[in-house]
Amino acid sequence: TMPGGGRINQHQWLYFVAGALTSITVTHFFARIRLEKSKSNDEDDSSKDSGDQRLRAFVQDDALSPHRKLSPLPEEYRAEQLSRNSLYFGSDALDKKIRPSSVAVIGVGGVGSHAAHLLARSGVEHLTLVDFDNVTLSSLNRHACATLSDVGTPKVECLRKFLAEVCPDCVVTTHCQMYTDVDGKTILLDEGVAGGKKSKFDYIADCIDDVPTKVALMAHCIELGVRVLSCMGAGGKADPTRIHIGDLASASRDPLAAKVRYALRRRLDDDMLSVIDGPSADGLSMLEAVYSSEKVTVRLSELTDEQANDPGKFGAVGGMRLRVVPVLGTMPAIMGMAMAARIITEIGGKCFSPVPAERVGKNVRHKLYQRFMTREKNLQKGVKQEEKERKKNNIWTGPVQIDDGSVEYIMSELWRNRCAMTREGLGKVMGLARWDLSKPSIPSNIVLLTAGALAKFDKLGGSREFMIDGDDAIIRKNIDRRLSSIKDIVADSLEF
C-alpha cells in the first residue's frame, strides 16, 4: 500500500525492486574497488618499507664490523643509486665505460676532495688518491667532507672513510705521500705492461698547488700518453662566472698557469711542446685546465718576523706554503665540481665543448662574416665563368647558409678561437672558408683559418679534396674528424 492509501501495482513493485538491487550492486562494486586499491597501496608501502628496512639493516650490520667498511651494495641498490646517471649516459655507457674506469686525483684538498667525491658518486669505481697533507682547522672552510673529528688525520684517509659511507662499491687506493719527480711516476704506471710506458689510469685530475710538482705530474702524463685535467689557482678569487675549461695555453689572468707554461716549455722536448699550445683539430687536448679569468684582488698574507728569519721551520714541507693564500671556500668547490663534470662526461662519451675565455668582439665577427660573404661571391663568379667555358666542376653554388650570428658559434665552440690547420689562437688575422666545396656553407663545413693558413689552403685548391699528401693529409683527417663530431652533436640536439 502507498502512503495515500493506494496500492502498488505489479509494474511499480518490479521497478522499485530493480532500482534497489542496482543501488546495492553499484555500492558494493565501488566498495570492492576502494578495498583493492587500499590493499595495493598497503602492499606498495610495505614493499617500500621492506626495501628501506633491508638497506638500513645492511648498513647497520656493516657498521658493527671492526673496520667500519661497508661491503659492496647489492646490485639492485647500486642500480638505484646510479639511476639518474644511467638515464643521462645510458646504461651501456654507465656499466661499460664509467663504472670500470680508473681515475687518479693528485691533491685532495679543497679542489681535489670535491672532484673525487663527485667522481665516486657519478659511478667511477676505481679511485686513487694522492696527498701528503693532513686536515687542519683552516681546511674546513673548503674541504668537501672533513669534520672537526678529522683534524690531524691524513686527507686521503679522511676522504676514503667518507667515500666508504656513500659509495662502498668504489675501490679507493690511497697514497699518503707527496707526488715527486723522483718516485711519483710509479703511482701512474701500469705494472702489467712491460717497459713501464703505459698508465693504469683513464684520466688524471691534477689538483696540486705548487709549480714544480704540477709540472712533474704533467710531464709524466705526457710521457705516458694519459690525459690530465689540471686545476689552476682558486685562491684570491670569488666570481664563479669567470671559471673556464680550456687548453693550458688559453688560461688567462692566472699567475699559476703562466708559471706552469714557462716551466713546461723548459722541460719538454721540442716534439712535445705542441701539447701546451692547444688541442688537436679533433677538439681534444692532452693538457686541459680549469681556471678563473678573474683578476686576483687580494694579496698573500705577510710573513711574520719569525718566519722570515727561519723559513725552513715553517710551512707544510720545508718552507713550502709559508705565505697563506686567501681562499673563499666556494671557488675550490666549484672548480673541483667542474673537473668532475669534464672527466665523467668524457669517460661516459658525452663530452661537451667548453666556451673559451677569449671572446671575439662584435666588430671582429662582423668583418669575418663580410669577408666570408665576399669569398663565396667570388667563388660563384668563378663557377659561372667555368660554366660559360663548359668546364666541369663539383662546387655547390647555393646561397650562404650562415648569418652574422653564426660566426661566434663557429669560432668559439667549433674551433675554440684557434686555426683549424695550425692551431694558432687569437692575435692573428683570421678568416672563414668552406672546407668541402661540394657541400653547402653550413657550420659543420666551415673552418677557421689564419691568413697564412688560408693562403696555403687556397694555393692547394681551396678544398679538402686537394689535401692528399704528407702533413696535409694528416690535417685533413683531423679536421674531418672534428667536423664529423660537430655534425653528431648538432644531430643529437635537433633530435632532442
Residue pairs with C-beta under 8 A, 6 or more apart in sequence:
1 7
1 8
2 8
8 16
55 77
58 71
58 73
58 74
58 77
59 70
62 68
62 69
62 70
62 71
62 168
68 161
68 164
69 164
69 168
70 164
70 165
70 168
71 168
72 78
72 168
72 169
73 81
73 168
73 169
78 169
79 86
81 167
82 94
82 99
82 123
85 94
85 98
85 122
85 123
86 94
88 348
88 350
89 97
89 98
89 348
89 349
89 350
93 348
93 349
93 350
94 123
94 348
97 347
97 348
97 349
98 122
98 123
98 124
98 344
98 347
98 348
99 123
99 124
99 125
100 125
100 126
101 124
101 125
101 126
101 202
101 203
101 347
102 124
102 126
102 127
102 128
102 200
102 201
102 202
103 119
103 124
103 126
103 127
103 128
103 201
103 202
103 203
103 204
103 205
103 343
103 347
104 127
104 128
104 129
104 130
104 187
104 188
104 201
104 203
104 204
104 205
105 112
105 115
105 116
105 119
105 127
105 128
105 129
105 130
105 205
105 207
106 112
106 130
106 131
106 179
106 204
106 205
106 206
106 207
106 208
106 217
107 130
107 131
107 179
107 206
107 207
107 208
107 209
108 116
108 129
108 130
108 131
108 155
108 156
108 159
108 207
109 131
109 133
109 139
109 142
109 143
109 155
109 207
109 209
109 332
110 139
110 142
110 143
110 234
110 327
110 329
110 332
110 333
110 336
111 207
111 231
111 234
111 332
111 335
111 336
111 339
112 129
112 131
112 205
112 207
112 336
113 143
113 144
113 145
113 146
113 155
113 159
113 336
114 144
114 332
114 333
114 335
114 336
114 337
114 340
115 205
115 207
115 231
115 336
115 337
115 339
115 340
115 343
116 127
116 129
116 144
116 159
116 163
116 205
116 336
116 340
117 144
117 145
117 159
117 162
117 163
117 166
118 336
118 337
118 340
118 341
118 344
119 127
119 205
119 340
119 343
119 344
120 127
120 163
120 166
120 167
120 170
120 172
121 166
121 167
122 340
122 344
123 344
124 170
124 344
124 347
125 167
125 169
125 170
125 171
126 170
126 171
126 173
127 163
127 170
127 171
127 172
127 173
128 172
128 173
128 174
128 175
128 187
128 201
129 156
129 159
129 160
129 172
129 173
129 174
129 175
130 156
130 174
130 175
130 177
130 179
130 184
130 187
131 154
131 155
131 156
131 175
131 176
132 176
132 177
132 178
132 316
132 317
133 154
133 155
133 316
134 151
134 152
134 153
134 154
134 155
135 143
135 146
135 150
135 151
135 152
135 153
135 154
135 155
135 158
136 151
136 152
137 151
139 146
139 151
139 155
140 146
140 147
140 148
140 151
141 327
141 329
142 327
142 329
142 332
142 333
143 155
143 158
144 159
144 162
144 333
144 336
145 158
145 159
145 162
146 155
146 158
150 158
154 174
154 176
156 174
156 175
156 176
157 174
157 176
159 172
160 172
160 174
163 170
163 172
164 172
175 187
178 184
178 213
178 317
179 187
179 208
179 213
179 216
179 217
180 213
180 216
181 212
181 213
181 216
184 213
184 216
184 217
184 220
185 220
185 223
185 224
188 199
188 200
188 201
188 204
188 220
188 221
188 224
188 226
189 196
189 198
189 199
189 200
189 224
190 198
190 199
190 200
191 200
192 200
197 223
197 224
198 224
198 225
199 221
199 224
199 225
199 226
201 226
202 226
202 227
202 347
203 226
203 227
203 228
203 229
203 343
203 346
203 347
204 217
204 221
204 226
204 227
204 228
204 229
205 228
205 229
205 231
205 339
205 340
205 343
206 214
206 217
206 218
206 228
206 229
206 230
206 231
207 231
207 336
207 339
208 214
208 217
209 233
209 256
209 321
210 320
210 321
211 256
211 259
211 260
211 263
212 263
214 230
214 256
214 260
215 260
215 263
215 264
215 267
217 228
218 228
218 230
218 260
218 264
218 287
219 264
219 267
219 268
221 227
221 228
221 286
221 287
222 268
222 272
222 275
222 286
222 287
225 286
227 284
227 286
227 288
227 346
228 286
228 287
228 288
229 245
229 288
229 289
229 290
229 339
229 342
229 343
230 248
230 260
230 287
230 288
230 289
230 290
231 289
231 290
231 291
231 335
231 336
231 339
232 251
232 254
232 256
232 257
232 260
232 289
232 290
232 291
232 292
233 254
233 255
233 256
233 257
233 291
233 292
233 296
233 325
234 292
234 327
234 331
234 332
234 335
235 296
235 325
235 326
235 327
235 331
236 296
236 297
236 298
236 299
236 325
236 326
236 327
237 292
237 294
237 296
237 328
237 331
238 294
238 328
238 330
238 331
239 292
239 294
240 330
240 331
240 334
242 292
242 293
242 294
242 357
243 290
243 291
243 292
243 331
243 334
243 335
243 338
244 250
244 251
244 290
244 291
244 292
244 293
244 354
244 355
244 356
244 357
245 288
245 289
245 290
245 338
245 342
245 354
246 288
246 289
246 291
246 354
246 356
246 357
246 416
247 277
247 278
247 279
247 285
247 287
247 288
247 289
247 416
248 257
248 260
248 261
248 264
248 276
248 285
248 287
248 288
248 289
249 261
249 276
249 277
249 278
249 425
250 278
250 356
250 357
250 358
250 416
250 417
250 425
251 257
251 261
251 289
251 291
251 357
252 291
252 293
252 357
252 358
253 292
253 293
253 294
253 295
253 296
254 291
254 292
254 293
255 296
257 289
257 291
261 276
264 276
265 273
265 276
268 275
268 276
274 423
275 285
275 286
275 287
276 287
277 423
278 285
278 416
278 418
278 423
278 425
279 285
279 416
279 418
279 423
280 423
280 478
281 420
281 421
281 423
281 475
281 478
281 479
281 481
281 482
282 478
282 481
282 482
282 485
283 353
283 416
283 482
283 485
288 342
290 335
290 338
290 339
290 342
291 357
292 331
292 335
293 357
298 326
299 326
300 323
300 324
300 325
300 326
301 323
301 324
301 325
301 326
302 323
303 311
303 322
303 323
306 314
307 314
307 322
311 319
311 322
312 318
312 319
314 322
315 321
315 322
342 351
342 352
342 354
345 351
345 352
353 413
353 414
353 416
353 489
354 416
355 412
355 413
356 412
356 416
356 417
358 417
358 425
358 426
359 412
360 407
360 408
360 411
360 412
360 417
360 426
365 404
365 407
365 408
365 411
366 404
366 407
368 407
368 411
368 430
368 431
368 432
369 402
369 403
369 404
369 407
369 432
371 431
371 432
372 400
372 402
372 431
372 432
372 433
372 441
372 446
373 400
375 431
375 432
375 433
376 400
376 434
376 441
379 395
379 397
379 434
379 437
379 462
380 397
383 393
383 395
383 397
386 393
394 437
394 438
395 437
395 438
396 437
396 438
396 439
396 440
398 440
400 441
401 440
401 441
401 442
402 410
402 441
402 442
402 443
402 446
406 443
407 432
409 443
410 432
410 443
410 446
410 448
411 417
411 430
411 448
414 443
414 444
414 446
414 448
414 482
414 486
415 447
415 448
417 425
417 426
417 448
418 424
418 425
418 448
419 425
419 428
419 430
419 448
419 449
419 450
419 453
420 447
420 448
420 449
420 453
420 475
420 479
420 482
421 447
421 449
421 450
421 453
421 456
421 457
421 475
421 479
422 450
422 452
422 453
424 450
424 453
428 450
428 451
428 452
429 450
429 451
430 448
430 449
430 450
430 451
431 448
431 449
431 450
431 451
431 454
432 446
432 447
432 448
432 449
433 446
433 447
433 449
433 454
433 457
433 462
434 441
434 445
434 446
434 447
434 463
435 445
435 446
435 447
435 463
435 464
435 479
435 483
436 445
436 463
436 464
436 465
437 462
437 463
437 465
438 463
438 465
439 445
443 486
443 490
444 483
444 486
444 487
444 490
445 483
447 479
447 483
449 457
460 466
460 467
460 472
464 476
464 479
464 480
467 473
467 475
467 476
468 476
